[in-house]
Amino acid sequence: MVEIEIEKLVIDPCNIRGQCWQLDKKDFEMTENVKEEGLYNACIVRPLTDGKFGVVCGGRRFNSCIDAGKKTVKCEIREMSDTEARMTSWVENYHIRKVDAAGHVLGMKKIIEDLSKQGYPQIDILQIIKRKTGLGLDEIERYINAAKLPNEIIELMKEPNERSPETQAILKQRGLEKYAHSKLELHKASDIGLEFGTYSLDKLFDIASYACSVSRKNFKGFIGKVKSLKKITAADLEGLFSIGKGDLIELSLDNRMLPALDIACQKENLKRIELCVKALEEYLIRSGYL
């Protein structure tokens, strides 16, 4: 551990929290603690090319020292590449939960881009991240799949009042504000990235915005229905679930309808679900949606 002069420290560009000083109650409390007791946990820093040190972990501690009037900061110096610095910052913030899911997904996207540029294949990237983070493969794959989405879609993982003005404008323009009234959860973003990651930005905005309103128990069904109609429009997505409840609309068949459906299935040589999907596709074609 060494004491480094404040003037020689900056927030590292690979710190996934950025400047990480929000001037909230916790920030003020940390500043008071630093004034009274000093800095308990050292900041993790690395040498930068301009003679300064980048704060990889401990940005709030660093800012607290500035506010507390300290001249030096207790630091642990490590030699790290950009990828290693980004991974170190990602892991620390994952465990202390100081970054929202959107921040972690964006951080993971940068890590994947770094490793890809270094020539690592996808399977090796997965194992490297597992080894460095200590997380299970299922958890890592959730972040990797969500990272396949464009940054504009990842923005939907934030609370509505924290989204960028650009994202808010797109939602308003496309009439999606009433659906994206809550943040897109990680498991939903992961499934959307896995199933629809190559879709156009407009289509992804539609799917992700409506997904915000679908309840957790019905989300898999929502994804399944969207997959069955790959050219589905925003109007069709709206019809997949009832707004307010966030529940999928299920086909209801009484005792008179079931025998009739079975007869139709025999004629068409299709299973019930196949016949229903076929009928829905034909309806959408006639209606001009497909």
N, C-alpha and C positions, 0 to 999 in steps of 0.2 A: 504494500500500500504506500502511496506517495501523496503529498499535497501538491496540487497543481494550481497555478495562479488562474483566477477567473478569466482574465483576458486571453488566456491561451485555450480556452474551452469553447466549443460550439456544439449545438445539437447535430449529431451525425446525420448525413443525408440518408443513411440506411436505417435510422431509427423509425420504426413503423408508426410511432405516435406523433412524429413531427415535433413541433414546438411544445406540445403537450402542457401548456400553461393556460388554464381556463379561468383563473381568478375566482374559483368557487370556494365554498366553505372549507373543503379539504385542503386546498392550496394554502389558504390563510393559516389553517391549523398546522400544516407542515412547516411553514415559515416560522411560526411561533416556537415550535419544537426545536428547530435548528438554532434559533436565537438563544434558547434556554439550555439546550443539552448538546448542541453540535450535531453533526451528521453521523448517524449510527451506521447506516449501510453505505459503503463506498459506491461511487458511480463506476461503471465499466466503460472504459474509453479505449480508443485506438489512435495511433499517430496518423495524421493526415499529411498530404503533400506540401501544405503551406506552412508547416511548422506548428500548426495547432493540433489539438486533440479533439476527436469527435466523440460525443457522449452517445454511446450505443444503448446503454441501459441506465436509467436514473435521470431522465430529463426533468422530472418534477423536483427531484432532489437538487439538481443543478440550479434550476430557477429559484428554488427556495433559498439557496445559499446567496444568490444575487439579491433577492428581496431582503434577506436578513443582514445584508451589508458585509458578508464574508469576503475576505481577500483571496482565500484559497479554498479548494474543494478536495476532499479525500477521494482518491481514485485508485482503481486497479487498471493498469495498462496491459492491453493484450494486442498482439499482432494479429490482425484479421483481414481477410479479403472482404469485398462487398457482400458476397454471398454469405460468408460466415457471420458478418456483422448483422445482416438482415435476419438470418436464422436465429442468432442469439437474442436479438430484440424481440422477434416473433415469439420465441419460447417463453421469455420472461413475462411478456404481456399476456400471453395465453394463460399462464398459471395464476397471475394476480388479477385477471379479468379487468384490466384497465382500458382495453380497447374493445370496441363493439365488434360484432361479427363481420360487418362490412370491412372494417379496418384489417381484420385478420385475413379475410379473403383477398383483399388487395395486396396485402403483404405476401401471402402465399403465391399470388400470381407473379409477383416480382421474383420470388425465389425460384419458381419454375422456369421463368424466362432466363434467369442467370444460368441455371444448370443446363438448360437446353442449348444456350449459346456455347457452353463448354463442351458440348457434344454428347452429353449423357442421354441414353434412351429413356423412354417413359418408365420402364420397369425399374431401372437403376435410380431414377429420381425418386420414386416411391420409397425405395429402401433407404436412400440417403436421408430423406426427410424423417422416416421412421426412426432411424438410428440417432439423428440429431435432436429430435423432439421427445422421443420416448413415448409417443402416442401410439394407439392401436391403428391397424390398417384401415378399419372402418371409419374412424374419426378423420384420419388423414385424407381418405378418398372423398369424404364429404366436402372438405375444403378444396381439394383439387378439382372436383367436378364443378363446384360453385365458381371457381376461378376461371372456368371456360367461358363464363358469361362476359359480355361487354361491361365496361365500368359503369355505363349508364344504368344497367340493370342491377348491378351490385349496389348502386345508390339506394335502391328500393329496400335494402336490408337495414337502412337507417330509420329512425323514427321520422314520421312525416315532417315535423318541424325542423329536422336536422338535414334534410335533403337539399341539394344544391338548387339555386333558382332555375337552372337549365332543366333539371329533372321535373321540378314543379310545373314549369311551362309546358313540357311535353305531355305530362299527365292531363293538364287542363285542356290543351289543344285536342287531345284524343278522347276527351270525355271520360277519363279513367279515375278521376280523383275520388269518387265515391266508393271505388273498389279498393284502391291502394291507401285506405285510411289507417292501416296498421303496417308494421314493418314485415318484410318478407323473411321468414325464418330460414335458418341455415339448411335444414333438411329439405325444405321446398326448393331453395336456390340450387342445392346439390342435384336434386332430381331433374329440375328444369335444365341445368347445365348438361347433365348426362344424356337426357333424351332429346333436347332441342337446341343444343349449343351451337349448331350450324345455321339456325334459322336467322332470318333478317332481323334487324334491330326493332323494326315496327312490330313484327310478329311476336318477338320476345317480350316487348313492352306489354302487349295485349295479354299474353299468357301469364307473365309474372304479376301484373297488376290484378288480374282476376284471382290468381292464386293467393294473394294476400287475404282475400275474404273467404277462402275455402277453409273449413274447419280441418283440424289435423286428422280426424278419423276418416274424413271423406277425400283427403288429398290424393291418395293413390288412385281412387276411382276417377277423380278429375283428370289426372294425368293419362289414365288409360283411355278415357273418352276423347281427349285431345289427340292422342296418338292414332286413334282409329279413323280420324278425319284430318289428315295432315294439311289440307287446304282450308281448314275451318277459319271463319272470319271472326272479328270481334263480336259481331251480333250473335253468332252461334255460341261463342264462349259465354256470353251473358245468359243464354238460355240453358246452360248446363247446370246452374245451381240457383237457388232462390236467395236473393239478396237479403241480408239481415240475419238469416240463420246460417248462411254459408254452407248449406246442405245441397248435395246433388239431387236433382230431380230424378226419381226412379220411375220406370215404366210400371204402371199398375194394371194387372190383368185379373178380371174376375173369372168365375167358374165357367161362364159362357164363352169368354174370349179364349181361354187356354185350349179347348178342343179345336176351335177354329184355327188357332195359330199352329197347332200340331198338324192339322190337315194341310195347311199352306206349306209347312216345312217339308212334308212328304212330297208334295208336288214339285217343290223347288229343290228337293234333295239337300236341304240346308239344316243346320242346327238352329235352335231358337235365337240365340244371340247373333248368329250370322245373318239370319233373315231380318232381324230388327235393325242391324247395322246397314244392311242393304237397302231396306225401306227408308231409313233416315237419309242415306246418301242420295237416293233418288229424289226424296223430298227437297233436299238442299239444292240439288241440280235444277229441279223445276222452279225453285224459288230464286234462282240466280246467285246463290251463295257460293257454289262451286263451279 
